[in-house]
Amino acid sequence: MELAKRLKDLPPYLFADLDNQKKIIQKKGADIIDLSIGDPDLEPSDKLVGYLKEALNKKQVHRYPDYIGCKDFRDAASAWLKTRHNADVDPDSEVISLIGSKEGIAHIIWAFVNPGDVVIVPSPGYPVYFQSTTLAGGTVYSLPLNKKQGFVPDFTAIPEDVLKKAKMIFLNYPNNPTSACVTKECFEKAIELAKKYDLIICHDAAYIEIYDGNDKPISILSIPGAKDVAVEFHSFSKTFSICGWRIAFAAGNKDILKGLAKMKQNLDSGAFRAVELAVASAMTDLSCDIERINKIYAERRKIFKAALETHGFKVLPSNATFYLWSEIPNGENSVQFCKNLLEKAAIAATPGVGFGAGGEGFVRFSLTSSTERLHEAAKRIAKL
Ligand SMILES: Cc1ncc(COP(=O)(O)O)c(C=O)c1O
């Protein structure tokens, strides 16, 4: 059976080799410490699971959901943005629910990008920006993020002719894979650029609640003028450790959201209402659970960052996300480095180049294993 050209044209899956190698090593009985995936090992709180159980007893949740999300969910999302991020959005026209933010990110491109339109995509970056643009027939312009600039974009380096052809720009802070954060000034510059060149800003805020200390990551929607040009994607996957529940929302410019909603109406039927109701309750009274989760990641970050640095890794300083982004000490390419790490220490990590050419020379460690396993990983690295 032949695949459609659009799927065949996607670049080869860079992690396939590593996945195979992981399976082979596992079959031989190796005890692999998997620091390669962004899927939290932590469990959601009992209270949140209880909210879901309660919601399942409500009759109306078993019918088709509302396309843009139920009113309780949108109201709670609007209040959440106000209390946690000082952003004002109207729950009826400036918020829509999503079946996970990946779904919204993929679909917003289909709603606005015509074949040949340019989408400005950070490199390294979350692969869906690239894949969905390519599937939709758009042209990706890779916006380099580099160490010298703290993995924050230099908008002045984007050529004028690219900006004229561009329809959309993706930003993602706190950033996957680099864990970098941005200042308000970066968002202000992005908004100015978007107004000048008529661009849609899609800010992916999947990790906005995952941080430790006083440097709280900011929402682009808290910046005056953002709603003229921007939408922001908030995910609960990492915030409440519920990746499998598939729930998120997009908020911001109402016309952009209308376009996304139209795309979704044609392709999906909305998020499960019981999940929306449970997460609406969590948004109202479970912010304290985020502190529990963040404390665990902070402890893990401290342990593993110190271990890596002792062995010559230069880890990007950050108190956000659950990733450690490090330069590879001996200048090896990132795929080779990860293969060796798997073979010699049974530790799985993600090669930076898997997030785009801009990630070459770096490796991403995901802190989604217990402190005991991280101590064990540190011991194995010490023996390399
Ligand atoms: C940067 C970024 N954005 C979006 C997502 C998608 O999250 P979800 O679809 O679970 O909301 C992820 C998941 O890993 C991510 O890393």
The ligand as an SDF file (V2000), in Angstrom:
LIG
                    3D

 16 16  0  0  0  0  0  0  0  0999 V2000
    6.8800   22.1030   23.2100 C   0  0  0  0  0  0  0  0  0  0  0  0
    5.7150   21.1970   23.2490 C   0  0  0  0  0  0  0  0  0  0  0  0
    4.5430   21.6460   22.7910 N   0  0  0  0  0  0  0  0  0  0  0  0
    3.4510   20.8820   22.7850 C   0  0  0  0  0  0  0  0  0  0  0  0
    3.4950   19.5830   23.2450 C   0  0  0  0  0  0  0  0  0  0  0  0
    2.2490   18.7460   23.1630 C   0  0  0  0  0  0  0  0  0  0  0  0
    1.6830   18.5450   24.3940 O   0  0  0  0  0  0  0  0  0  0  0  0
    0.2070   17.9660   24.5280 P   0  0  0  0  0  0  0  0  0  0  0  0
   -0.2930   17.6360   23.1630 O   0  0  0  0  0  0  0  0  0  0  0  0
    0.3280   16.7870   25.3940 O   0  0  0  0  0  0  0  0  0  0  0  0
   -0.6010   19.0880   25.1400 O   0  0  0  0  0  0  0  0  0  0  0  0
    4.6920   19.0600   23.7270 C   0  0  0  0  0  0  0  0  0  0  0  0
    4.7610   17.6720   24.1990 C   0  0  0  0  0  0  0  0  0  0  0  0
    5.7640   17.1290   24.5230 O   0  0  0  0  0  0  0  0  0  0  0  0
    5.8300   19.8870   23.7340 C   0  0  0  0  0  0  0  0  0  0  0  0
    7.0050   19.4500   24.1710 O   0  0  0  0  0  0  0  0  0  0  0  0
  1  2  1  0
  2  3  1  0
  2 15  2  0
  3  4  2  0
  4  5  1  0
  5  6  1  0
  5 12  2  0
  6  7  1  0
  7  8  1  0
  8  9  2  0
  8 10  1  0
  8 11  1  0
 12 13  1  0
 12 15  1  0
 13 14  2  0
 15 16  1  0
M  END
$$$$
